[in-house]
Amino acid sequence: MTKSIVCDFAKISTMAEYRAAMEHHLSGLGDISLVVLNAGVIRPGMSHSLADESIEEVVRVNALHVCFASKIFLEILTKRTHRSAMIIVSSVTALASIPGMASYSSAKAFASSFGEALHYEVKDKVDVMVWTPSNVQTDIYANIVSGDKLENAKM
C-alpha cells in the first residue's frame, strides 16, 4: 500500500507543530518500510532582495522538513525487525552554487549533507539514500517554459 501525506510544510516551523500535523496521518497506518521525503519550494532572486518570508519558507520546506520528518519516521523505522529505507529528495543545485538561488541551493545542500549523516547513524537498521535529480517536470519548470514569474511557483 502506498500512502502520500500532503501537508503545507511552509507553515510549520517547530518540531511540535510538525508532530501535531503528522500525528493523524500516521495513526493506524500499520507497518512502514519505505519513506520518501519529497517536498520543495523555490523563490529565486538575489538573496539581498528577496522578502524575508520567502527565504524563511525556502529553508523551512527544503531543510527543516527533512530534519523534522526524518526524526519522526526514523523513530518508527528503527524499531522494525526488518530493514527499512528512507529516500531524501534533494536537488542537483545542492552540488553547485547558483546565483539567484542561494537559499534554495543551500537548503538542498543541507538536506543532502543531513541525509548522508543519517545514513551513517542508522545504517544497521535503515538504508538512507539521497537522490539529487536535476530538472523534474513540476509547476516550477512549467512556469519557466510558459514565462510566468518564478516567485509564484511551488514544487
VOPAGU-2260 file (C-alpha; in pm, 1 decimal, decimal comma):
REM VOPAGU-2260
SITE   aa  ch    i         X         Y         Z
SITE  MET   A    0       0,0       0,0       0,0
SITE  THR   A    1     126,6     347,1     -85,1
SITE  LYS   A    2      20,9     650,0     114,6
SITE  SER   A    3     106,7    1010,0      38,4
SITE  ILE   A    4      95,4    1265,9     313,9
SITE  VAL   A    5       4,8    1611,8     192,2
SITE  CYS   A    6      88,0    1893,3     428,8
SITE  ASP   A    7     175,3    2262,3     393,8
SITE  PHE   A    8     528,8    2239,6     528,2
SITE  ALA   A    9     581,5    2611,5     465,9
SITE  LYS   A   10     357,5    2691,7     763,7
SITE  ILE   A   11     533,3    2458,2    1010,2
SITE  SER   A   12     839,5    2585,5    1193,2
SITE  THR   A   13     872,0    2376,6    1510,3
SITE  MET   A   14     904,6    2007,0    1582,2
SITE  ALA   A   15     589,0    2020,2    1798,1
SITE  GLU   A   16     387,0    2165,6    1509,2
SITE  TYR   A   17     527,1    1900,8    1278,7
SITE  ARG   A   18     439,1    1616,4    1515,0
SITE  ALA   A   19      84,8    1751,2    1550,7
SITE  ALA   A   20      43,9    1779,0    1172,3
SITE  MET   A   21     176,0    1426,8    1110,5
SITE  GLU   A   22       5,9    1251,0    1403,3
SITE  HIS   A   23    -330,2    1188,8    1238,0
SITE  HIS   A   24    -165,2    1079,2     910,8
SITE  LEU   A   25      40,4     811,7    1085,3
SITE  SER   A   26    -215,9     670,4    1327,8
SITE  GLY   A   27    -347,1     335,4    1214,0
SITE  LEU   A   28    -114,6     326,4     915,2
SITE  GLY   A   29      43,9      -4,5    1010,6
SITE  ASP   A   30     391,6    -117,6     913,6
SITE  ILE   A   31     600,6     142,7     729,9
SITE  SER   A   32     904,1      10,3     545,4
SITE  LEU   A   33     990,2     285,1     294,8
SITE  VAL   A   34     967,2     661,6     332,4
SITE  VAL   A   35    1033,4     912,1      56,1
SITE  LEU   A   36    1080,2    1269,6     175,9
SITE  ASN   A   37     991,7    1482,9    -123,1
SITE  ALA   A   38     889,2    1842,1     -69,2
SITE  GLY   A   39    1030,3    2159,1    -206,9
SITE  VAL   A   40     972,8    2524,0    -276,7
SITE  ILE   A   41    1185,8    2772,6    -465,8
SITE  ARG   A   42    1189,7    3151,0    -450,7
SITE  PRO   A   43    1454,6    3263,1    -699,3
SITE  GLY   A   44    1613,8    3604,1    -682,2
SITE  MET   A   45    1917,0    3774,7    -539,4
SITE  SER   A   46    1930,3    3698,6    -166,6
SITE  HIS   A   47    1953,0    4059,6     -56,8
SITE  SER   A   48    1636,6    4149,8    -248,1
SITE  LEU   A   49    1415,5    3854,2    -152,1
SITE  ALA   A   50    1145,3    3906,7     106,0
SITE  ASP   A   51    1231,9    3769,4     448,7
SITE  GLU   A   52     927,3    3541,7     429,8
SITE  SER   A   53    1048,8    3391,1     101,4
SITE  ILE   A   54    1383,6    3290,6     249,1
SITE  GLU   A   55    1215,9    3154,2     562,5
SITE  GLU   A   56     976,3    2946,5     350,9
SITE  VAL   A   57    1255,2    2801,2     134,8
SITE  VAL   A   58    1460,2    2699,2     439,4
SITE  ARG   A   59    1158,2    2559,1     627,6
SITE  VAL   A   60    1039,7    2341,6     340,0
SITE  ASN   A   61    1374,6    2232,6     193,6
SITE  ALA   A   62    1582,7    2190,8     511,6
SITE  LEU   A   63    1372,1    2184,7     830,8
SITE  HIS   A   64    1119,1    1948,5     671,3
SITE  VAL   A   65    1397,6    1694,8     617,9
SITE  CYS   A   66    1508,1    1720,8     982,3
SITE  PHE   A   67    1159,4    1700,6    1127,3
SITE  ALA   A   68    1022,6    1427,8     900,5
SITE  SER   A   69    1331,2    1209,6     922,7
SITE  LYS   A   70    1323,5    1223,3    1302,4
SITE  ILE   A   71     958,6    1120,4    1314,7
SITE  PHE   A   72     993,9     843,3    1057,6
SITE  LEU   A   73    1327,4     710,7    1185,4
SITE  GLU   A   74    1167,9     668,9    1528,7
SITE  ILE   A   75     933,3     424,5    1352,7
SITE  LEU   A   76    1172,0     266,1    1101,6
SITE  THR   A   77    1448,3     187,3    1353,0
SITE  LYS   A   78    1203,5     -15,8    1564,3
SITE  ARG   A   79    1115,9    -254,7    1279,7
SITE  THR   A   80    1254,1    -608,8    1284,3
SITE  HIS   A   81    1320,0    -591,3     907,6
SITE  ARG   A   82    1534,6    -346,3     713,6
SITE  SER   A   83    1375,4     -20,6     614,4
SITE  ALA   A   84    1464,1     256,7     375,4
SITE  MET   A   85    1435,7     632,0     353,3
SITE  ILE   A   86    1493,2     835,3      39,0
SITE  ILE   A   87    1554,4    1206,4      75,7
SITE  VAL   A   88    1490,4    1401,0    -243,7
SITE  SER   A   89    1739,2    1684,4    -276,2
SITE  SER   A   90    1843,8    1864,1    -594,6
SITE  VAL   A   91    2142,5    1886,1    -823,6
SITE  THR   A   92    2156,6    2250,3    -713,3
SITE  ALA   A   93    2290,6    2120,6    -381,9
SITE  LEU   A   94    2613,9    2040,2    -564,1
SITE  ALA   A   95    2675,4    2386,5    -711,0
SITE  SER   A   96    2632,2    2745,5    -600,3
SITE  ILE   A   97    2378,5    2906,8    -829,5
SITE  PRO   A   98    2337,6    3285,6    -828,8
SITE  GLY   A   99    1976,8    3383,1    -772,7
SITE  MET   A  100    1906,9    3054,6    -596,0
SITE  ALA   A  101    2132,8    3080,3    -292,3
SITE  SER   A  102    1869,5    2994,8     -31,2
SITE  TYR   A  103    1731,8    2702,9    -234,9
SITE  SER   A  104    2073,8    2561,9    -326,3
SITE  SER   A  105    2196,7    2595,9      31,6
SITE  ALA   A  106    1885,7    2437,8     181,0
SITE  LYS   A  107    1913,0    2144,9     -60,4
SITE  ALA   A  108    2285,7    2112,5      24,8
SITE  PHE   A  109    2178,8    2091,4     389,0
SITE  ALA   A  110    1927,3    1817,8     302,3
SITE  SER   A  111    2193,2    1621,1     114,8
SITE  SER   A  112    2450,3    1652,1     392,3
SITE  PHE   A  113    2194,3    1571,9     660,4
SITE  GLY   A  114    2083,2    1262,1     469,3
SITE  GLU   A  115    2440,8    1142,4     432,9
SITE  ALA   A  116    2496,2    1182,0     807,9
SITE  LEU   A  117    2172,1     995,0     881,0
SITE  HIS   A  118    2294,4     711,5     658,8
SITE  TYR   A  119    2585,6     653,2     895,1
SITE  GLU   A  120    2376,0     699,5    1208,9
SITE  VAL   A  121    2118,9     430,6    1124,9
SITE  LYS   A  122    2296,8     213,5     865,6
SITE  ASP   A  123    2249,1    -103,5    1071,6
SITE  LYS   A  124    1868,0     -75,2    1055,1
SITE  VAL   A  125    1771,2     168,7     778,8
SITE  ASP   A  126    1910,6     242,7     434,2
SITE  VAL   A  127    1910,3     622,3     397,7
SITE  MET   A  128    1970,2     747,9      45,3
SITE  VAL   A  129    1979,3    1097,5    -100,7
SITE  TRP   A  130    1859,9    1149,3    -456,1
SITE  THR   A  131    1976,6    1464,4    -633,7
SITE  PRO   A  132    1773,8    1498,7    -953,9
SITE  SER   A  133    1811,9    1784,2   -1198,2
SITE  ASN   A  134    1508,2    1933,3   -1374,2
SITE  VAL   A  135    1191,2    1746,9   -1284,7
SITE  GLN   A  136     858,9    1826,3   -1450,7
SITE  THR   A  137     688,5    2025,9   -1175,4
SITE  ASP   A  138     499,8    2354,4   -1164,3
SITE  ILE   A  139     833,4    2533,5   -1121,0
SITE  TYR   A  140     960,4    2425,7   -1459,7
SITE  ALA   A  141     620,0    2456,9   -1628,3
SITE  ASN   A  142     617,2    2821,9   -1520,9
SITE  ILE   A  143     966,7    2874,7   -1660,8
SITE  VAL   A  144     855,6    2743,8   -2000,5
SITE  SER   A  145     533,7    2947,2   -2000,9
SITE  GLY   A  146     716,0    3262,3   -1891,3
SITE  ASP   A  147     523,9    3305,1   -1565,0
SITE  LYS   A  148     701,6    3460,7   -1270,6
SITE  LEU   A  149     908,5    3208,4   -1079,6
SITE  GLU   A  150     825,6    3373,5    -748,4
SITE  ASN   A  151     478,7    3218,0    -770,9
SITE  ALA   A  152     593,6    2864,1    -849,3
SITE  LYS   A  153     597,8    2590,0    -586,5
SITE  MET   A  154     722,5    2235,5    -619,1
